[in-house]
């Protein structure tokens, strides 16, 4: 029996990382009977024989879980918002913060497109979050300013990236 972490789920197959190797596995029927479904991020025990699919035998308890996307055991969430195009919404950010923090996931705020608004506007809008000791990073769409600084938060962490459409999540990644 091996122990690993599910890193990908696709069409009934689960890809489990163990000792820097990926194993293609299926879930046993017992999970359906328990109304349980493996998701990305699950720690599991599995069996594997060379030349065939492995089988997930058991799942470890989860420390947290998001439904959409279906992922668990998350350390932190990168909440990406733009300063402009689309306009920044403190109401939406507050809603994200409530959900993320209620699941004991560390929030990290990333504001993209800061070159499209004045420094005074950014300070006025994000001052309360900075004063509340949230990690806030600013990314310029012109010169990739802030990218090196934000890279440091990902080391040895499982991070989910979320935000509205058009805020620059794909460009950031």
C-alpha positions, -999 to 999 in steps of 0.1 A, spaced: 0 0 0 13 35 -10 4 69 3 1 100 -18 -19 131 -28 -44 134 -56 -31 161 -80 -56 157 -109 -90 142 -115 -103 135 -150 -130 113 -164 -131 89 -134 -93 87 -132 -74 101 -103 -37 110 -106 -19 104 -74 16 119 -66 38 97 -45 76 100 -42 77 125 -71 60 100 -94 24 102 -107 1 71 -106 -31 68 -126 -58 53 -103 -95 47 -100 -117 49 -70 -132 18 -55 -170 14 -54 -170 17 -16 -167 55 -19 -201 57 -37 -216 36 -10 -203 60 16 -215 90 -5 -178 101 -7 -159 113 -37 -121 117 -40 -111 153 -50 -79 170 -60 -59 177 -28 -70 145 -10 -43 125 8 -50 88 2 -38 53 4 -37 34 -29 -25 2 -44 -6 0 -77 8 -28 -98 30 -21 -128 12 -22 -161 -23 -15 -147 -44 13 -131 -40 17 -93 -69 18 -69 -76 44 -42 -83 25 -11 -89 52 16 -90 89 20 -75 109 50 -97 134 68 -98 168 50 -87 201 67 -110 221 44 -128 218 11 -141 240 -17 -171 229 -38 -163 250 -69 -136 241 -79 -138 208 -62 -105 208 -42 -95 202 -6 -66 206 19 -58 241 7 -33 263 25 -40 296 9 -61 315 -16 -48 341 -40 -77 365 -45 -71 384 -77 -89 417 -83 -82 444 -108 -79 481 -100 -98 488 -132 -114 469 -162 -133 454 -144 -136 480 -116 -124 470 -81 -153 458 -59 -147 458 -21 -181 441 -16 -170 412 -37 -136 410 -20 -153 410 14 -175 381 3 -144 361 -9 -126 369 24 -156 356 45 -158 323 26 -120 317 25 -114 326 62 -144 305 74 -126 275 58 -93 283 76 -76 292 43 -51 320 44 -62 348 20 -37 367 -1 -50 397 -20 -35 405 -54 -45 437 -72 -37 438 -109 -37 466 -134 -26 492 -108 -11 513 -135 -47 522 -146 -55 542 -115 -38 568 -93 -17 558 -63 -41 578 -41 -71 558 -53 -54 525 -45 -43 537 -10 -79 549 -3 -95 517 -15 -71 492 -1 -59 510 30 -84 492 53 -72 458 41 -36 467 46 -44 481 81 -62 448 89 -29 430 82 -40 412 50 -11 404 26 -17 427 -3 3 426 -35 1 451 -64 8 440 -100 13 465 -129 1 453 -163 28 474 -180 60 460 -166 53 429 -145 62 449 -114 53 429 -83 56 395 -99 89 386 -82 76 396 -48 44 375 -51 63 344 -62 76 339 -27 42 332 -12 37 300 -33 67 279 -20 56 247 -2 19 258 -2 -12 245 -19 -28 277 -34 -61 282 -52 -63 312 -75 -97 329 -78 -112 361 -90 -136 377 -115 -133 371 -152 -109 395 -169 -88 405 -138 -56 388 -150 -55 354 -133 -42 337 -164 -17 364 -172 -5 362 -136 0 325 -137 
